[in-house]
Amino acid sequence: MLAIKGGKFLTITKGIIDGGVILIDNGKIKAIGPDLKIPDNAKVINANRKIVMPGLIDAHCHIGISEELAGQAGADYNEAVDPITPQMKASDGIKANADEMGLTAAVKTGITTVQVLPGSANVLGGVGCVIKTAPKVVVTDMIIKEPSGMKAAFGENPRRVYGDQKKTPQTRMGVAAILREWLERTKIYMNKKERAGDDTTKLPEYNPKLEALIPLLKGEIPMRAHAHRADDIAMAIRICGEYGLKMSWEHATEGHRIAEYIAKRGISATFGPAMMGRGKWEMRELNIATAVKLYEAGVKFAIQTDATSSTIQYLPIVAGLAHREGLPYEEALKVITINPAEILGVNDRVGSLEKGKDADIRILSGDPLELKTKVEKVILNGELVYSR
């Protein structure tokens, strides 16, 4: 058993505990409170004068599936030869290596859970997964949820990739038309399978693309819709409404333009990346203050890094900058902990310090939103994975 005692515990969902104790057993939080007896056989971490909080969560990144410094040899996030590749799985491209720098940076920052998604070259790019960031021998041992959503892309990326190849889609009309075509094909495929029942002779010919889209049409997974512009996400919302699909807005660069609209429809968003240049026209309105507009409109949102590398370490910095712009302090903590956990559907395991949840814990020298604060220890699944 492991015990953490002393310090200020930021539970995120259950308030603040000063000078408390966390008991950890078999990778889970067994108990947390101000007056807990520590068993004699427990290994004790003294967190006196420290801040103790749950591990951070990045709701949208590409670490592991893109190896830093490896160039094309490590770029496994876009199968950019076909605009429709829903049968791809991000987990098949993740390198579970201890020397993968994106994973290493995440662990050292105290980012213990991430959603890894395919890239945004394709209208439908494949399914993502939620993983713990401590590298294992095989990626299977890192996954806590798969599939976590179907990646779809709107706007400049698919238009540029396939426009350069002189293929559809070259326009926003083309993106929408291709998406509707494949959703309609999937509906027909599902109906044929249902009518066939147990008669295998009547089953339609197996189609891996359509099979991959069935969970999306059934509402078992959401569409993770890459879009920077308000008009692009409006298109995505319209199409999802036509087919009864669940969705989240990935990037939300123009979230300030359309925050009330998506709030009324109960659509969640992951905002970012905010610490990068405006690399394309559709990002021209990038502004960290957009996070405040999303909050004020009542949108459930998280901050994301979109990291393909060690830039994932900027996650808590962006939360601090959002607080500077006017996001309330408690909300700035939630958008990198419990909010992404809820958006990803893993809040029963991570996102807060609560009894029964995974023991993913970040011990800090000071305020988590302060730039000079150091990450002193990181515990993941009850194991010490980093110590400064």
Residue pairs with C-beta under 8 A, 6 or more apart in sequence:
1 23
1 24
1 25
1 30
1 39
1 41
1 42
1 43
2 23
2 24
2 25
2 42
2 43
2 44
2 45
2 359
2 379
2 382
3 21
3 22
3 23
3 24
3 38
3 39
3 42
3 43
3 44
3 45
4 21
4 22
4 24
4 44
4 45
4 47
4 52
4 361
4 363
4 379
5 19
5 20
5 21
5 22
5 38
5 44
5 45
5 46
5 47
5 48
6 19
6 20
6 46
6 47
6 48
6 49
6 50
7 19
7 20
7 47
7 48
7 49
7 50
7 51
7 52
7 363
8 16
8 17
8 18
8 19
8 50
8 51
8 52
9 16
9 17
9 18
9 20
9 22
9 32
9 52
9 53
9 353
10 16
10 51
10 52
10 53
10 54
10 333
10 353
10 368
11 17
11 32
11 54
11 352
11 353
11 354
12 53
12 54
12 333
12 334
12 337
12 338
12 351
12 352
12 353
13 338
13 351
13 352
13 354
14 352
14 353
14 354
17 32
17 33
17 34
18 34
19 34
20 32
20 33
20 34
20 36
21 31
21 32
21 33
21 34
21 35
21 36
21 38
22 29
22 31
22 32
22 52
22 353
22 359
22 361
23 29
23 30
23 31
23 32
23 36
23 38
23 39
23 42
24 30
24 359
24 379
24 382
25 382
26 382
27 358
27 359
27 381
27 382
27 383
28 356
28 357
28 358
28 359
28 382
29 353
29 354
29 355
29 356
29 357
29 358
29 359
30 355
31 355
32 353
32 354
32 355
38 44
45 363
45 377
45 384
47 363
50 363
50 364
50 365
50 376
51 363
51 364
51 365
51 366
51 367
51 368
51 373
52 353
52 361
52 362
52 363
52 364
53 333
53 337
53 353
53 361
53 362
53 364
53 368
54 337
54 338
54 350
54 351
54 352
54 353
54 357
54 360
54 361
54 362
55 110
55 111
55 112
55 113
55 350
55 360
55 361
55 362
55 378
55 379
55 380
56 109
56 110
56 111
56 112
56 113
56 315
56 316
56 336
56 337
56 362
57 111
57 112
57 113
57 114
57 302
57 336
57 337
57 340
57 341
57 344
57 350
57 351
58 106
58 111
58 113
58 114
58 115
58 304
58 305
58 307
58 312
58 315
58 336
58 340
59 114
59 115
59 270
59 302
59 303
59 304
59 340
59 343
59 344
60 115
60 117
60 224
60 250
60 251
60 270
60 272
60 304
60 305
60 306
61 102
61 114
61 115
61 116
61 117
61 304
61 305
61 306
61 307
61 308
61 312
62 77
62 102
62 116
62 117
62 119
62 306
62 307
62 308
63 100
63 102
63 103
63 105
63 106
63 114
63 116
63 133
63 307
63 308
63 309
63 312
64 93
64 94
64 95
64 96
64 100
64 102
64 103
64 116
64 131
64 139
65 76
65 77
65 90
65 93
65 94
65 95
65 116
65 118
66 74
66 75
66 76
66 77
66 102
66 308
66 309
67 73
67 74
67 75
67 95
67 100
67 101
67 102
68 74
68 100
68 101
68 102
68 308
68 309
68 310
69 101
74 95
76 93
77 90
77 93
77 117
77 118
77 119
77 308
78 118
78 119
78 120
78 121
78 122
78 125
78 161
79 85
79 88
79 118
79 121
79 122
79 125
79 126
80 119
80 121
80 122
80 161
82 122
83 122
83 123
83 124
83 158
83 161
83 162
83 167
83 168
83 169
83 178
84 122
84 123
84 124
84 178
84 182
84 209
85 118
85 122
85 124
85 125
85 126
85 209
86 124
86 125
86 126
86 127
86 150
86 182
86 209
86 212
86 213
86 216
87 126
87 208
87 209
87 211
87 212
88 118
88 125
88 126
88 127
89 126
89 127
89 129
89 146
89 147
90 116
90 117
90 118
90 126
90 127
90 128
90 129
91 116
91 129
91 131
91 139
91 140
91 143
91 146
93 118
94 116
94 129
94 131
94 139
94 142
95 139
96 103
96 135
96 136
96 137
96 138
96 139
96 141
96 142
97 103
97 135
98 104
98 135
100 135
101 309
101 310
102 307
102 308
102 309
102 310
102 312
103 133
103 134
103 135
104 135
104 310
105 309
105 310
105 311
105 312
105 313
106 112
106 114
106 133
106 312
106 313
107 133
107 134
107 378
107 380
107 385
107 386
108 313
108 375
108 378
108 386
109 312
109 313
109 315
109 316
109 375
110 316
110 362
110 364
110 375
110 378
110 386
111 133
111 312
111 313
111 315
112 132
112 133
112 134
112 350
112 360
112 362
112 378
112 380
113 130
113 131
113 132
113 133
113 144
113 340
113 341
113 344
113 346
113 350
113 360
114 130
114 131
114 133
114 312
115 128
115 129
115 130
115 131
115 148
115 149
115 340
115 344
116 128
116 129
116 130
116 131
117 125
117 128
117 149
117 151
117 224
117 250
118 125
118 126
118 127
118 128
118 151
119 125
119 151
120 151
120 153
120 157
120 158
120 226
121 153
121 157
121 158
121 161
122 151
122 153
122 158
122 161
123 152
123 153
123 158
123 169
123 175
123 178
123 179
123 182
124 150
124 151
124 152
124 179
124 182
124 213
125 151
125 152
125 153
126 150
126 151
126 212
127 146
127 147
127 148
127 149
127 150
127 151
127 212
127 221
128 146
128 147
128 148
128 149
128 151
128 224
129 143
129 145
129 146
129 147
129 148
130 143
130 144
130 145
130 146
130 148
130 344
130 346
131 139
131 142
131 143
131 144
132 142
132 144
132 360
132 380
132 381
133 142
133 380
134 142
134 380
134 381
134 383
134 385
135 142
136 142
144 346
144 349
144 350
145 344
145 345
145 346
147 215
147 221
148 221
148 224
148 344
148 345
149 221
149 222
149 223
149 224
149 248
150 212
150 213
150 215
150 216
150 221
150 222
150 223
150 224
151 224
151 226
152 179
152 223
152 224
152 225
152 226
152 236
153 175
153 225
153 226
153 227
154 172
154 175
154 225
154 226
154 227
154 232
154 233
154 235
154 236
155 172
155 175
155 226
155 227
155 228
155 229
155 232
155 282
156 228
156 280
156 281
156 282
157 226
158 169
158 175
159 169
159 170
159 171
159 172
159 174
159 175
162 168
162 169
162 170
162 174
163 169
163 170
168 174
168 177
168 178
169 175
169 177
169 178
172 231
172 232
172 235
175 235
176 235
176 239
179 239
180 239
180 242
182 209
182 210
182 213
183 213
183 217
183 239
183 243
183 245
185 210
186 210
186 213
186 214
186 216
186 217
187 217
187 243
189 204
189 207
189 210
189 214
190 214
190 217
192 202
192 203
192 204
193 203
193 204
195 202
196 202
196 203
196 204
215 221
216 222
216 223
216 245
217 243
217 244
217 245
219 244
219 245
219 246
221 246
222 245
222 246
222 247
222 248
223 236
223 240
223 245
223 246
223 247
223 248
224 247
224 248
224 250
225 233
225 236
225 240
225 247
225 248
225 249
225 250
226 250
226 251
227 233
227 236
227 249
227 250
227 251
227 252
228 251
228 252
228 253
228 254
228 280
228 282
228 283
229 253
229 254
229 282
230 254
230 255
230 257
230 258
232 282
233 249
233 252
233 254
233 258
233 262
234 258
234 261
236 247
236 249
237 247
237 262
237 265
237 267
239 245
240 246
240 247
247 267
248 267
248 268
248 269
248 270
248 343
249 255
249 262
249 267
249 268
249 269
249 270
250 269
250 270
250 304
251 270
251 271
251 272
251 273
251 304
251 306
252 269
252 270
252 271
252 290
252 294
252 301
253 271
253 282
253 283
253 285
253 286
253 290
254 285
254 290
255 262
255 269
255 271
255 290
255 291
255 293
255 294
255 299
255 301
256 285
256 287
256 289
256 290
256 293
256 294
257 285
259 293
259 294
259 296
259 297
259 299
260 297
262 269
262 297
262 299
263 297
263 298
263 299
267 299
268 299
268 300
268 301
268 302
268 342
268 343
269 294
269 299
269 300
269 301
269 302
270 301
270 302
270 303
270 304
270 340
270 343
271 290
271 291
271 294
271 301
271 302
271 303
271 304
271 335
272 303
272 304
272 305
272 306
272 318
273 304
273 305
273 306
273 307
273 311
273 314
274 286
274 288
274 291
274 303
274 318
274 321
275 305
275 311
275 314
275 317
275 318
276 306
276 311
278 284
278 286
288 318
288 321
288 322
288 325
289 325
289 326
291 301
291 303
291 322
291 325
291 327
291 335
292 322
292 325
292 326
292 327
294 301
295 301
295 327
295 328
295 331
300 339
300 342
300 343
301 335
301 339
301 343
302 335
302 336
302 339
302 340
302 343
303 315
303 318
303 319
303 322
303 335
303 336
303 340
304 315
304 340
305 311
305 312
305 314
305 315
305 318
307 314
315 336
316 336
316 368
316 369
317 371
319 327
319 332
319 333
319 335
319 336
319 368
319 369
320 332
320 369
320 370
320 371
322 332
322 335
323 329
323 332
323 369
327 335
329 369
332 369
333 368
333 369
337 351
337 352
338 347
338 351
338 352
339 351
340 351
341 347
341 349
341 350
341 351
341 352
342 351
348 357
349 357
349 358
350 357
350 358
350 360
351 357
353 361
358 381
358 382
359 379
359 380
359 381
359 382
360 379
360 380
360 381
361 377
361 378
361 379
362 368
362 375
362 377
362 378
362 379
363 375
363 376
363 377
363 378
363 379
364 373
364 374
364 375
364 376
365 373
365 374
365 375
365 376
366 372
366 373
366 374
367 373
374 388
375 386
375 388
376 387
376 388
377 384
377 386
377 387
377 388
378 384
378 385
378 386
378 387
379 385
